[in-house]
Each structure stands twice: as C-alpha cells, then as structure tokens.
C-alpha cells in the first residue's frame, strides 16, 4: 500500500526484460568466441562475462545462467570459478540438469569430467528410465573406441531414430575399417538420408 514502494516496484518489473536479454546477449558472445581467436576471442569472452555478471542477482538459480558463466570462466582460464558454477547446478541432484553439465564439459573439451558426470547419472537411474537412455547416449559420444560407442548406443533407447542412425554409422565405420567399402556405403547412405531430412534447419545434420 506504500505508493513510493509501488512506483519503485513497477519500475523494477518494467526492467525485468533486461534479464533474459542479457542472458541471450552473453550466450551470443560466448558462441562467437568459440570460433574466434587471439584478442578477438578474449574480448568476446570478457563481454560475455560482463553480460552475465550484470544479472547475477536476478538470474541466480537459473541453470542456463550458471552453465553459461561456467563456460566463460573456463575459457578465460578461471577454472576454480567455473567449477563453482558447475557445482551449483550439480548440487540440485536433477539428472536432466546433470546431463546438461556433462554436455557443457564436453563442449569445453573436458571429456573425462563429462564422462564422470554422465556415468553417475546412468548408474543411479533405474533400467529403462528415459534419463538412463539419455545418459547412455551421452556416453556414446564421449568414448574413442567403436566397440565402446556401440556398447553405449545399445544401452540407449532402442526406439530412438537418432540412436538407430548412430548405430548404422558405427557399423559403417567398422565395415570401412575392415575394407568392405561397398557394404559401408550402404550404411553411410542410410545415415545421409537420415540427416538430409533436417539438414536445412539443423547445423549438426548439415
């Protein structure tokens, strides 16, 4: 009922759109930094950090904020700060968020840590649980051997078109390795057909 407080409150709410805007701006700077180098990369990362820190209080608790800021810190060499941001998300003990942390580690090239987080989710999940399938699929891209990749894919959702396509790719790689190029072609042809459906709208498929 305080009129002065009401004025201040309304002004604060009017500026609420700055939070998602700053988060989006920071993410754009972070994405651009991934393909930049030298002084340009450093400048973009500094700009991303400022965008995120400007909304630290308002965005606190938003996993997107903490994971994005963690990436900035890691890429700036501020490992301790980056790990604190990652830990704040892991502390929630939510499997879906833990897999996002694993994916963030993977994007940073920290595959060992990514495997550790994803494996913990897999081991804690019950058989046939969707998140267990997702963890297995995440682990399939964090290994270096074809046999390991196939093993994790077969632990993933057997009804997933993405998993089936990945299995076809593994089989094609194995055939190619064994000198069976014609047979490998047939597997890879199916993979191409699968990705062609979404190549116009998904950079990964393209």
VODREN-412322 format. One record per residue: x, y negated, z negated of N, C-alpha, C in turn; chain. Coordinates in nm, 2 decimals, padded with zeros to 4 digits. Each point is the difference from the previous one (the first is absolute). Layout:
% VODREN-412322
MARVEX    n.x    n.y    n.z   ca.x   ca.y   ca.z    c.x    c.y    c.z kette
MARVEX      X      Y      Z      X      Y      Z      X      Y      Z     A
...
This chain:
% VODREN-412322
MARVEX    n.x    n.y    n.z   ca.x   ca.y   ca.z    c.x    c.y    c.z kette
MARVEX  00.08  00.12  00.00 -00.08 -00.12  00.00  00.08 -00.13  00.00     A
MARVEX  00.13  00.02 -00.01  00.09 -00.12  00.00  00.02 -00.05  00.14     A
MARVEX -00.05 -00.12  00.03  00.01 -00.05  00.14  00.14 -00.01  00.05     A
MARVEX  00.09 -00.05 -00.08  00.14 -00.01  00.04  00.06  00.14  00.04     A
MARVEX -00.03  00.10 -00.08  00.05  00.13  00.02 -00.06  00.06  00.13     A
MARVEX -00.13 -00.03  00.02 -00.06  00.05  00.12  00.06 -00.06  00.13     A
MARVEX  00.04 -00.13 -00.01  00.07 -00.06  00.12  00.13  00.07  00.03     A
MARVEX  00.08  00.02 -00.11  00.13  00.07  00.02 -00.02  00.14  00.05     A
MARVEX -00.10  00.07 -00.06 -00.03  00.14  00.04 -00.04  00.01  00.15     A
MARVEX -00.08 -00.09  00.05 -00.05  00.00  00.14  00.12 -00.03  00.09     A
MARVEX  00.09 -00.09 -00.04  00.11 -00.03  00.08  00.09  00.12  00.01     A
MARVEX  00.02  00.07 -00.11  00.08  00.12  00.00 -00.06  00.11  00.09     A
MARVEX -00.13  00.02 -00.01 -00.06  00.10  00.09  00.01 -00.03  00.15     A
MARVEX -00.01 -00.13  00.03  00.01 -00.05  00.14  00.13  00.04  00.06     A
MARVEX  00.10  00.00 -00.09  00.14  00.03  00.05  00.03  00.15 -00.01     A
MARVEX -00.09  00.08 -00.03  00.02  00.14 -00.02  00.04  00.07  00.13     A
MARVEX -00.03 -00.06  00.12  00.03  00.06  00.13  00.15 -00.01  00.02     A
MARVEX  00.07 -00.08 -00.08  00.15 -00.01  00.02  00.07  00.13 -00.04     A
MARVEX -00.07  00.08 -00.09  00.07  00.12 -00.04  00.01  00.10  00.11     A
MARVEX -00.11  00.04  00.07  00.02  00.10  00.11  00.08 -00.06  00.11     A
MARVEX -00.01 -00.14  00.02  00.07 -00.06  00.11  00.15  00.01 -00.03     A
MARVEX  00.04 -00.03 -00.12  00.14  00.01 -00.03  00.05  00.15  00.00     A
MARVEX -00.08  00.09 -00.03  00.03  00.14  00.00  00.02  00.04  00.15     A
MARVEX -00.09 -00.04  00.09  00.01  00.03  00.14  00.13 -00.07  00.06     A
MARVEX  00.02 -00.12 -00.04  00.12 -00.07  00.06  00.13  00.07 -00.04     A
MARVEX  00.00  00.04 -00.13  00.12  00.07 -00.05  00.02  00.13  00.08     A
MARVEX -00.11  00.07  00.02  00.01  00.13  00.08  00.05 -00.02  00.14     A
MARVEX -00.04 -00.11  00.06  00.04 -00.03  00.14  00.15 -00.03  00.00     A
MARVEX  00.05 -00.08 -00.10  00.14 -00.03 -00.01  00.08  00.12 -00.02     A
MARVEX -00.05  00.09 -00.08  00.07  00.13 -00.03  00.01  00.08  00.12     A
MARVEX -00.11  00.01  00.08  00.00  00.08  00.12  00.10 -00.06  00.10     A
MARVEX  00.00 -00.13  00.01  00.09 -00.06  00.10  00.15  00.02 -00.04     A
MARVEX  00.02  00.00 -00.13  00.14  00.02 -00.05  00.05  00.14  00.03     A
MARVEX -00.09  00.10  00.01  00.04  00.14  00.03  00.07  00.01  00.14     A
MARVEX -00.03 -00.09  00.09  00.06  00.01  00.13  00.10 -00.12  00.03     A
MARVEX  00.03 -00.07 -00.11  00.09 -00.11  00.01  00.14  00.04 -00.06     A
MARVEX  00.09 -00.09  00.01  00.14  00.03 -00.05  00.06 -00.13 -00.04     A
MARVEX  00.11  00.01 -00.08  00.08 -00.11 -00.04 -00.07 -00.11 -00.08     A
MARVEX  00.02 -00.12  00.03 -00.06 -00.11 -00.07 -00.15 -00.01  00.02     A
MARVEX -00.04  00.04  00.12 -00.15  00.00  00.03 -00.07  00.09 -00.10     A
MARVEX  00.06  00.12 -00.01 -00.06  00.10 -00.09 -00.01 -00.05 -00.15     A
MARVEX  00.11 -00.05 -00.04  00.01 -00.06 -00.14 -00.10 -00.11 -00.02     A
MARVEX -00.02 -00.09  00.10 -00.09 -00.11 -00.01 -00.14  00.06 -00.01     A
MARVEX -00.04  00.09  00.08 -00.13  00.06  00.00 -00.03  00.07 -00.13     A
MARVEX  00.09  00.07 -00.05 -00.02  00.07 -00.13 -00.01 -00.10 -00.12     A
MARVEX  00.08 -00.11  00.01 -00.02 -00.11 -00.10 -00.14 -00.06  00.01     A
MARVEX -00.05 -00.02  00.12 -00.13 -00.06  00.02 -00.11  00.09 -00.05     A
MARVEX  00.02  00.13  00.02 -00.10  00.10 -00.04  00.00  00.00 -00.16     A
MARVEX  00.12  00.00 -00.06  00.01  00.00 -00.14 -00.08 -00.12 -00.06     A
MARVEX  00.02 -00.12  00.06 -00.06 -00.12 -00.05 -00.15  00.01  00.01     A
MARVEX -00.05  00.06  00.11 -00.15  00.02  00.02 -00.06  00.09 -00.10     A
MARVEX  00.07  00.11 -00.04 -00.05  00.09 -00.10  00.01 -00.06 -00.14     A
MARVEX  00.11 -00.06 -00.03  00.02 -00.06 -00.14 -00.10 -00.11 -00.02     A
MARVEX -00.04 -00.07  00.10 -00.09 -00.11 -00.01 -00.14  00.05 -00.06     A
MARVEX -00.03  00.12  00.02 -00.13  00.06 -00.04  00.02  00.11 -00.11     A
MARVEX  00.12  00.00 -00.06  00.03  00.11 -00.10 -00.11  00.01 -00.10     A
MARVEX -00.05 -00.10 -00.06 -00.09  00.01 -00.11 -00.14  00.04  00.05     A
MARVEX -00.04 -00.06  00.11 -00.14  00.04  00.06  00.00  00.14  00.06     A
MARVEX  00.11  00.04  00.06  00.00  00.13  00.07  00.05  00.11 -00.09     A
MARVEX  00.04 -00.03 -00.12  00.05  00.11 -00.09 -00.10  00.11 -00.02     A
MARVEX  00.04  00.12  00.02 -00.09  00.12 -00.01 -00.04  00.05  00.14     A
MARVEX  00.02 -00.08  00.10 -00.04  00.04  00.14  00.12  00.08  00.05     A
MARVEX -00.02  00.13  00.03  00.11  00.09  00.05  00.07 -00.05  00.12     A
MARVEX -00.08 -00.06  00.09  00.06 -00.06  00.13  00.10 -00.10 -00.04     A
MARVEX -00.03 -00.09 -00.09  00.10 -00.10 -00.05  00.13  00.06 -00.05     A
MARVEX -00.02  00.09 -00.09  00.12  00.06 -00.07  00.09  00.08  00.10     A
MARVEX -00.07  00.07  00.09  00.08  00.08  00.10  00.07 -00.09  00.10     A
MARVEX -00.07 -00.10  00.04  00.06 -00.10  00.10  00.12 -00.07 -00.07     A
MARVEX -00.02 -00.04 -00.12  00.11 -00.07 -00.07  00.12  00.09 -00.03     A
MARVEX -00.03  00.13 -00.02  00.10  00.10 -00.03  00.09  00.01  00.13     A
MARVEX -00.07  00.00  00.12  00.08  00.01  00.12  00.09 -00.12  00.02     A
MARVEX -00.05 -00.12 -00.03  00.08 -00.12  00.01  00.12  00.01 -00.09     A
MARVEX -00.02  00.04 -00.12  00.11  00.01 -00.10  00.10  00.10  00.05     A
MARVEX -00.04  00.12  00.04  00.09  00.10  00.05  00.08 -00.05  00.12     A
MARVEX -00.06 -00.07  00.09  00.07 -00.04  00.12  00.09 -00.12 -00.03     A
MARVEX -00.03 -00.07 -00.11  00.09 -00.11 -00.04  00.12  00.05 -00.09     A
MARVEX -00.01  00.13 -00.03  00.11  00.06 -00.08 -00.03 -00.01 -00.15     A
MARVEX -00.13 -00.04 -00.03 -00.04 -00.02 -00.14 -00.06  00.14 -00.05     A
MARVEX  00.08  00.10  00.00 -00.06  00.14 -00.03 -00.07  00.01 -00.13     A
MARVEX  00.05 -00.06 -00.10 -00.06  00.02 -00.14 -00.14 -00.07  00.01     A
MARVEX -00.01 -00.12  00.05 -00.13 -00.06  00.01 -00.10  00.08  00.09     A
MARVEX  00.05  00.05  00.11 -00.08  00.08  00.09 -00.05  00.13 -00.07     A
MARVEX  00.08  00.06 -00.08 -00.04  00.12 -00.07 -00.11 -00.03 -00.11     A
MARVEX  00.01 -00.11 -00.06 -00.10 -00.04 -00.10 -00.14 -00.02  00.07     A
MARVEX  00.00 -00.06  00.12 -00.12 -00.01  00.07 -00.06  00.13  00.04     A
MARVEX  00.08  00.09  00.05 -00.04  00.14  00.03 -00.06  00.07 -00.12     A
MARVEX  00.08 -00.01 -00.11 -00.04  00.06 -00.13 -00.14 -00.04 -00.04     A
MARVEX -00.03 -00.13  00.02 -00.13 -00.06 -00.04 -00.12  00.07  00.07     A
MARVEX  00.03  00.04  00.12 -00.10  00.07  00.08 -00.01  00.15 -00.05     A
MARVEX  00.12  00.06 -00.01  00.00  00.14 -00.04 -00.06  00.02 -00.14     A
MARVEX  00.01 -00.10 -00.09 -00.06  00.02 -00.13 -00.15  00.02  00.00     A
MARVEX -00.06 -00.03  00.10 -00.15  00.01  00.01 -00.04  00.15  00.01     A
MARVEX  00.10  00.09  00.04 -00.03  00.14  00.01 -00.12  00.03  00.09     A
MARVEX -00.01 -00.08  00.11 -00.10  00.03  00.10  00.07  00.06  00.12     A
MARVEX -00.03  00.12  00.04  00.07  00.07  00.10  00.00 -00.07  00.14     A
MARVEX -00.11 -00.07  00.04  00.00 -00.07  00.12  00.10 -00.11  00.00     A
MARVEX  00.01 -00.07 -00.11  00.10 -00.11 -00.01  00.14  00.05 -00.01     A
MARVEX  00.02  00.11 -00.06  00.13  00.06 -00.01  00.05  00.04  00.14     A
MARVEX -00.09  00.04  00.09  00.04  00.04  00.13  00.03 -00.13  00.08     A
MARVEX -00.06 -00.11 -00.03  00.04 -00.13  00.06  00.13 -00.04 -00.05     A
MARVEX  00.04  00.03 -00.12  00.13 -00.03 -00.05  00.10  00.08  00.08     A
MARVEX -00.03  00.13  00.02  00.09  00.09  00.07  00.02 -00.05  00.14     A
MARVEX -00.11 -00.05  00.07  00.01 -00.05  00.13  00.09 -00.13  00.00     A
MARVEX -00.01 -00.08 -00.10  00.08 -00.12 -00.01  00.15  00.03 -00.01     A
MARVEX  00.03  00.10 -00.09  00.14  00.05 -00.01  00.05  00.05  00.14     A
MARVEX -00.09  00.07  00.07  00.04  00.05  00.13  00.03 -00.11  00.09     A
MARVEX -00.08 -00.11  00.00  00.02 -00.11  00.09  00.13 -00.07 -00.03     A
MARVEX  00.05  00.01 -00.13  00.12 -00.06 -00.04  00.12  00.09  00.03     A
MARVEX -00.02  00.12  00.05  00.10  00.09  00.03  00.05  00.08 -00.13     A
MARVEX -00.08 -00.01 -00.11  00.03  00.07 -00.12 -00.07  00.13  00.00     A
MARVEX  00.04  00.09  00.09 -00.08  00.13  00.02  00.00  00.09 -00.12     A
MARVEX  00.11  00.00 -00.07  00.01  00.09 -00.12 -00.10 -00.04 -00.11     A
MARVEX -00.01 -00.13 -00.02 -00.10 -00.05 -00.10 -00.14  00.02  00.05     A
MARVEX -00.02 -00.01  00.13 -00.13  00.02  00.06 -00.05  00.14 -00.02     A
MARVEX  00.10  00.09  00.03 -00.03  00.15 -00.02 -00.04  00.03 -00.15     A
MARVEX  00.08 -00.06 -00.09 -00.03  00.02 -00.14 -00.14 -00.04 -00.04     A
MARVEX -00.04 -00.12  00.04 -00.13 -00.05 -00.03 -00.11  00.09  00.06     A
MARVEX  00.01  00.03  00.13 -00.10  00.08  00.07 -00.01  00.14 -00.05     A
MARVEX  00.12  00.06 -00.04  00.00  00.13 -00.05 -00.07  00.01 -00.13     A
MARVEX  00.01 -00.10 -00.08 -00.06 -00.01 -00.13 -00.15  00.00  00.01     A
MARVEX -00.05 -00.07  00.10 -00.15 -00.01  00.03 -00.04  00.14  00.05     A
MARVEX  00.08  00.06  00.09 -00.04  00.14  00.05 -00.01  00.10 -00.12     A
MARVEX  00.10  00.00 -00.08  00.01  00.10 -00.11 -00.11 -00.02 -00.10     A
MARVEX -00.05 -00.12 -00.02 -00.10 -00.03 -00.10 -00.14  00.03  00.05     A
MARVEX -00.02  00.00  00.13 -00.13  00.01  00.06 -00.05  00.14  00.01     A
MARVEX -00.13  00.02  00.00 -00.06  00.14  00.01  00.00  00.04  00.15     A
MARVEX  00.00  00.13  00.02  00.00  00.05  00.13 -00.12 -00.05  00.08     A
MARVEX  00.02 -00.03  00.13 -00.11 -00.04  00.09 -00.05 -00.15 -00.03     A
MARVEX  00.06 -00.06 -00.10 -00.04 -00.14 -00.03  00.05 -00.09  00.11     A
MARVEX -00.08 -00.09  00.05  00.04 -00.09  00.11  00.14 -00.07 -00.03     A
MARVEX  00.02 -00.04 -00.12  00.13 -00.07 -00.03  00.12  00.09  00.01     A
MARVEX -00.03  00.13 -00.03  00.11  00.10  00.01  00.04  00.02  00.15     A
MARVEX -00.10  00.00  00.09  00.02  00.01  00.14  00.08 -00.13  00.05     A
MARVEX -00.04 -00.11 -00.05  00.07 -00.13  00.04  00.14  00.00 -00.05     A
MARVEX  00.03  00.05 -00.12  00.13  00.01 -00.05  00.09  00.09  00.08     A
MARVEX -00.06  00.12  00.04  00.07  00.09  00.08  00.04 -00.06  00.14     A
MARVEX -00.10 -00.07  00.05  00.03 -00.07  00.13  00.10 -00.10 -00.01     A
MARVEX  00.00 -00.08 -00.11  00.11 -00.10 -00.02  00.13  00.07 -00.02     A
MARVEX  00.01  00.11 -00.06  00.13  00.07 -00.02  00.05  00.06  00.14     A
MARVEX -00.10  00.03  00.09  00.05  00.05  00.13  00.08 -00.09  00.08     A
MARVEX -00.01 -00.13 -00.03  00.08 -00.10  00.08  00.12 -00.05 -00.08     A
MARVEX  00.02  00.06 -00.12  00.11 -00.03 -00.08  00.11  00.10 -00.01     A
MARVEX -00.01  00.10  00.09  00.10  00.11  00.01  00.07 -00.01  00.13     A
MARVEX  00.11  00.07  00.01  00.09 -00.01  00.12  00.00  00.13  00.08     A
MARVEX -00.05  00.11 -00.06  00.01  00.13  00.07 -00.14  00.04  00.05     A
MARVEX  00.00  00.05  00.13 -00.13  00.04  00.06 -00.08  00.10 -00.09     A
MARVEX  00.07  00.10 -00.05 -00.07  00.10 -00.09 -00.07 -00.07 -00.12     A
MARVEX  00.07 -00.09 -00.06 -00.06 -00.07 -00.11 -00.12 -00.09  00.04     A
MARVEX  00.02 -00.06  00.11 -00.11 -00.09  00.05 -00.12  00.09  00.03     A
MARVEX  00.02  00.11  00.06 -00.12  00.09  00.03 -00.06  00.06 -00.12     A
MARVEX  00.08  00.03 -00.10 -00.05  00.05 -00.13 -00.09 -00.10 -00.07     A
MARVEX  00.04 -00.13  00.00 -00.08 -00.10 -00.06 -00.13 -00.03  00.08     A
MARVEX  00.01  00.01  00.13 -00.11 -00.02  00.08 -00.11  00.11 -00.02     A
MARVEX  00.05  00.12 -00.02 -00.09  00.11 -00.02 -00.07 -00.01 -00.14     A
MARVEX  00.06 -00.07 -00.09 -00.06 -00.03 -00.13 -00.10 -00.12  00.01     A
MARVEX  00.00 -00.07  00.11 -00.09 -00.11  00.02 -00.13  00.04  00.04     A
MARVEX -00.09 -00.09  00.03 -00.14  00.03  00.04  00.00  00.07  00.13     A
MARVEX -00.05  00.12  00.01  00.01  00.08  00.12 -00.11 -00.05  00.10     A
MARVEX -00.09 -00.08 -00.04 -00.11 -00.06  00.09  00.04 -00.14  00.05     A
MARVEX  00.11 -00.05 -00.04  00.04 -00.13  00.04  00.06  00.00  00.14     A
MARVEX -00.05 -00.08  00.10  00.05  00.00  00.13  00.15 -00.05  00.00     A
MARVEX  00.03 -00.09 -00.09  00.14 -00.05 -00.01  00.09  00.11 -00.04     A
MARVEX -00.04  00.08 -00.10  00.09  00.11 -00.04  00.01  00.10  00.11     A
MARVEX -00.10  00.03  00.07  00.01  00.10  00.11  00.09 -00.05  00.11     A
MARVEX -00.01 -00.13  00.03  00.09 -00.06  00.10  00.14  00.01 -00.05     A
MARVEX  00.03 -00.03 -00.12  00.13  00.00 -00.06  00.06  00.14  00.01     A
MARVEX -00.08  00.10 -00.03  00.04  00.14  00.01  00.04  00.03  00.15     A
MARVEX -00.08 -00.04  00.09  00.03  00.02  00.14  00.13 -00.06  00.04     A
MARVEX  00.03 -00.12 -00.06  00.13 -00.07  00.03  00.11  00.08 -00.06     A
MARVEX -00.01  00.05 -00.12  00.10  00.09 -00.06  00.03  00.12  00.09     A
MARVEX -00.11  00.06  00.04  00.01  00.12  00.08  00.08 -00.03  00.13     A
MARVEX -00.04 -00.11  00.06  00.07 -00.05  00.12  00.15 -00.02 -00.02     A
MARVEX  00.03 -00.06 -00.11  00.14 -00.03 -00.03  00.08  00.14 -00.02     A
MARVEX -00.07  00.09 -00.06  00.07  00.13 -00.02  00.02  00.07  00.13     A
MARVEX -00.10  00.00  00.09  00.01  00.06  00.13  00.11 -00.07  00.08     A
MARVEX  00.01 -00.13 -00.01  00.10 -00.07  00.08  00.14  00.03 -00.05     A
MARVEX  00.01  00.02 -00.14  00.13  00.04 -00.06  00.04  00.14  00.05     A
MARVEX -00.10  00.08  00.02  00.03  00.14  00.05  00.02  00.01  00.15     A
MARVEX  00.00 -00.11  00.07  00.02  00.00  00.14 -00.13  00.03  00.08     A
MARVEX -00.11  00.00 -00.06 -00.13  00.03  00.07 -00.07 -00.13  00.04     A
MARVEX  00.06 -00.07  00.10 -00.04 -00.13  00.03 -00.14  00.00  00.06     A
MARVEX -00.04  00.10  00.08 -00.13  00.00  00.06 -00.11  00.02 -00.10     A
MARVEX  00.03  00.08 -00.10 -00.10  00.02 -00.10 -00.01 -00.12 -00.10     A
MARVEX  00.11 -00.06 -00.02  00.01 -00.12 -00.08 -00.08 -00.11  00.07     A
MARVEX  00.01 -00.01  00.13 -00.08 -00.10  00.07 -00.15  00.01 -00.03     A
MARVEX -00.05  00.12 -00.01 -00.14  00.02 -00.02 -00.04 -00.05 -00.14     A
MARVEX  00.08  00.02 -00.10 -00.03 -00.05 -00.13  00.01 -00.16  00.00     A
MARVEX  00.10 -00.05  00.06  00.02 -00.15  00.00 -00.11 -00.06  00.09     A
MARVEX -00.05  00.06  00.10 -00.11 -00.05  00.08 -00.12 -00.02 -00.09     A
MARVEX -00.03  00.09 -00.09 -00.11 -00.01 -00.09  00.02 -00.12 -00.09     A
MARVEX  00.12 -00.02 -00.05  00.03 -00.11 -00.09 -00.02 -00.13  00.07     A
MARVEX  00.04 -00.01  00.13 -00.02 -00.12  00.08 -00.14 -00.03  00.01     A
MARVEX -00.08  00.10  00.03 -00.15 -00.02  00.02 -00.06 -00.05 -00.13     A
MARVEX  00.05  00.06 -00.11 -00.06 -00.04 -00.13  00.03 -00.15 -00.03     A
MARVEX  00.13 -00.05  00.03  00.03 -00.13 -00.03 -00.06 -00.10  00.10     A
MARVEX -00.02  00.05  00.12 -00.05 -00.09  00.11 -00.14 -00.06 -00.04     A
MARVEX -00.07  00.08 -00.08 -00.14 -00.05 -00.03  00.00 -00.13 -00.08     A
MARVEX  00.11 -00.02 -00.08  00.00 -00.12 -00.08  00.12 -00.09  00.03     A
MARVEX  00.07  00.03  00.11  00.12 -00.08  00.03 -00.02 -00.15  00.02     A
MARVEX -00.12 -00.03  00.04 -00.03 -00.14  00.03 -00.02 -00.09 -00.13     A
MARVEX -00.03  00.07 -00.10 -00.03 -00.07 -00.13  00.09  00.03 -00.11     A
MARVEX  00.08  00.11  00.01  00.09  00.04 -00.11  00.15  00.00  00.05     A
MARVEX  00.08 -00.08 -00.06  00.14  00.00  00.04  00.07  00.13 -00.02     A
MARVEX -00.04  00.08 -00.10  00.06  00.13 -00.03 -00.03  00.09  00.12     A
MARVEX -00.12  00.00  00.05 -00.04  00.09  00.11  00.07 -00.04  00.13     A
MARVEX  00.02 -00.13  00.01  00.06 -00.05  00.13  00.15  00.04  00.00     A
